[in-house]
Amino acid sequence: MTQPAYVQGTLDTLLAADGTVGPAALSLADTTFVVLDLETTGGAPDGGGITEIGAVKVRSGEQLGEFATLVNPGEPLPPFITVLTGITEAMLRPAPPIETVLPTLLEFLRGAVLVAHNAPYDVGFLKAACARHGYPWPNPRVLDTAALARRALTRDEVPNRKLGTLAQFFRSPVQPNHRALDDAKATVDVLHGLIERLGSFKVYTLGDAIEFAKAVTPAQRRQRHLADGLPHVPGVYIFRAADDRPLYVGKSKDVATRVRGYFTASEKRARMSEMLTAATRVEAVECAHDLEAEVRELRLIAAHAPPYNRRSKFPERIVWLKLTAEAYPRLSVVRRLAEDGATYLGPFSSRRTAELAAAGVYDAVPLRQCNHKLSLRSKTPACALAELGRCPAPCEHEITPEDYDVRAALPFRSATSGDPGPVIEAILARIEALSGRQRYEEAAVVRSRLIALLRALIRMQKLDAVTRLPELVAARRDDKGGWEIAVIRHGRLAAAATSPPREHPRPTLDAAKLTAETVLPGFGPVPAATAEETERILAWLERPDTRLVETSGDWVSPVRGAARFIGLLNRAEVADSSVRLSVTDRLDDARSHRL
């Protein structure tokens, strides 16, 4: 085992401490690398199994030191490892165990970038050994020569990315032989060859090299300048095409950091790669805080329908369940609200969900299910539901409009604006009756209807409670010591601001109110904004650290409203999910038997 007799802080460490240039920005020529290779027993990285360690420290093409030692793995050495490496158990018996070697190795690694060929394998063994023997892993920056080669070399140049192939390609005087130090020396030559090649890709710094080694597409690498100059603030970012069309809209707590993420290997979505190819600039809209960013994102997507936002490609198809205002009311699924005296429930994200909730209502109350406009003077032939006793047959005047309203329509109206108890209890009774007759599949269907109905009732009553308020002002502490302030009018975000730290928030709050948007509400539970916007606002208001500052009225919900059934809804959803998982398992079993 040989190593330098001196210990000196590396240039990259000194520069980072000076605060001028961090390690990632340091040029590759000035970066200190420890190129490492391990030989193992071939098992999993469980903290043991290391038989040999070889490492070479280099900077600017100059070798600074070597580290080499055999390691007693504390376990039998498989014969094929002896054949492969030439290492025998007799050679390992007097060698030190890994817990003795680790302190010296970690000191050798200190302040340097760790380089290895197929680095995850070697790093995995070292991390496991540190964890097993109580040594903190220093978490160095890691550069993988195999990954770099995959990005920098073509198949025409090298048939594969094995260390032996690369060492021969770069004319290394040391050929790999499955001994740690020789393999590490060969990897040094491969590293230097790759660094020369990286210049043609305009990769000159450590940070660029680490990113280059990842699976970044050419479009990402070519377009990453679009992230330059963006602010590190909460806000909305808009990728725009050459004709200034919005291609994609997103939001983040830190716009600059988030946009840079689109140009790294973590971004793997094919549609984003296509979008980046078409983008020519990124526009940032600074926001006071996260809530404003969320709301602005929703509004911009709704206004511009950017082609690469999924919400634009598959827009939310809002529908409502309407109890008509006529002599014998009926349920109808509609797209729009109208001031026509009808009772509405929603919004639902799809027609199917609305029809599922309607089926739940039919399970509870005897509302007619036909689409005819019934006359009080003439009769209409009855349908099969009347013959089955599932409809009171208002078409044949078997029930008066007054009795029909009390028995069928009034429970639905009460459920939407007040107490849904009678409707919910009737559905539960039907579920129990079906279960008692062991008709479990039918009971599960009715439970799905209950879930759809309860979700809609709870959602609408929550929305209605906040949208009734002409103005609500709330605030919450931010992580810098200031206050995030929101002025909400009829469920719409009318103004947003952030007060500076160590200053009283009242002046900022008063200014926000004075400059807030004038909101003229329309009709219905969400009269001034989309349901999604109001729900985002509700989620922010319901956070435990949010404080209500002012309200222009009482923010209240019905005493016996739908919210009291939240526990029931949660249990029903868990049961419904379990049934679906069970069905999926049965289908998977059937498929496997067929195979």
Secondary structure, DSSP 8 states (H G I E B T S, - for coil): ----S-----HHHHHHHHTSS-GGGSBGGG--EEEEEEEE-SS--SS--EEEEEEEEEETTEEEEEEEEE-B-SS---HHHHHHH---HHHHTTS-BHHHHHHHHHHHHTTSEEEETTHHHHHHHHHHHHHHHT-------EEEHHHHHHHHS-TTT-S---HHHHHHHTT-SS---S-HHHHHHHHHHHHHHHHHHHGGGT--BHHHHHHHHS---HHHHHHGGGGTT--SSSEEEEEE-TT--EEEEEEESSHHHHHHHTTSTT---HHHHHHHHH--EEEEEE-SSHHHHHHHHHHHHHHH--TT-HHHHS----EEEEE--SSS-BEEEESS--SSS-EEEEEESSHHHHHHHHHHHHHHS--B-------SSS-----HHHHTTSS--GGGTSS-HHHHIIIIIHHHHHHHHS--HHHHHHHHHHHHHHHHTT-HHHHHHHHHHHHHHHHHHHHHHHHHHHHT-S-EEEEEE-TTS-EEEEEEETTEEEEEEEE-TTS-SHHHHHHHHHTS------SSSSSSS-HHHHHHHHHHHTSTTEEEEEESS-----TTSGGGGHHHHHHHHHHHHHHHHHHHHHHHHHHHHH-
